[in-house]
Amino acid sequence: MDHRWTTFPYLSQQCSKCQGKCAGHFLSQVDNLAHYKKHGTKGMMINPPSKILSEAHKTFGASKPSEEQLIDLAKKTLLTTEHVNMWFEHLDTVQKNRAEGVKKAKAKRG
């Protein structure tokens, strides 16, 4: 995707703005507008990372994504694989809590 402005490899330690490994940075508003004028929406992330990860979580269902799939999602969202895992754990918890809430509501009704 072209929405990154970093020119070094994903998770590089060459970034002067980050401590440790850098997953990349989003373009500034000015650069984003310039990119849009030049290329249209090609290469742009239209949905926020939370939406991308939520949709991926629904796609995987109960199965866990492979390491390769995690890396792909991390690159798409400019997050580390640790952050993607954290999001998936959070979404698993939300899904579990919703299911328990439905069971409680059914039990309460009769």
N, C-alpha and C positions, 0 to 999 in steps of 0.2 A: 504494500500500500504506500502511496506517496504522501500521506498526511504527516509523515515523520520528517523532521528537519535534520536529524542526525545523519552523518555520513559514514559513521563507523558501524561495525556489526552489532546486531542485537545482543544485549547483555555485555557490552564492552565496558571496560573500566577506563576508557579514554575521555569520558565526558567531564568537563570542568564544572558543570552545574550539579552533578550528583556525587554522592559518596558511595563508593562501591560500584556495583553493576548498574548500568543504565538501560532501561527498556525502551528508551526513545522519548521524544517530546512532541506534543501537538504543535501545529503551526500557530503563530500569533493571529489575531483577527485580521490584521493588515495582510500578512502573508497568505492567510487562508482565502481572503477575497481575491488576491492576485492569482492564486492557484485556480480558483473557480473561474475567473475571467479568461484564463489561458486554456484550461483543460475541461471546464465544466465540472461535473461531479465525479469524473473518472478518478479513481484512487482515493476518494474522500470517504471518511467514516461518517455515514449519515446518522446512524443510531449511536447512543452513548454506550460505553462499555457495559453498564449494568443491563441494558436491553439485549446486547449481543450475548452476554453470559447467561441471562435468563432463558433466552431462546435455545441456546446450546444445551442448557441443563434439561429443558423439556425434551429435546431431541434424544439425549442419552438415556433419559428415564432412570431406571434403577441401576443400569450399568455404569461403571466408572469409565471416564475417557482414558485413552492410552496416553503415555508420555508424549508421543508425537502430536496427538490431538491437543493436549494441554499447551504444548509449545506453540502450536498454530494459533490457538485462542489467545495466548499471551501476546503474540506478535500483532494480532489483529486489534487488540485492545490497549496496546502499549503498557501491559502489566507484566510482572514476573510470574512464573509458574506458581510460586508460593501464593501470590495474591489470587490467582485464578482458583487454586485449590481452596483457599479461604472462602471465596465467593461460593464455590460449589458446596462446601460444608454448610455455609449460611443458608443457601437455598434448600439443601436437604432438611435442615432444621425447620425452616418455614413450612415446607411441604408436610413434614411429620406433625408439626403443631396444628396445622389446618385439618389434617385427617383426624387427629385426636379431638379437635373442636367439633367436628361433624359428628363423631361418635357420642360425645357428651350431649350434644343437642338432641340427637335421636333418642338417647336414653332418658333425657329429661321429659321429652314429649310423650313418651309412652312406650 
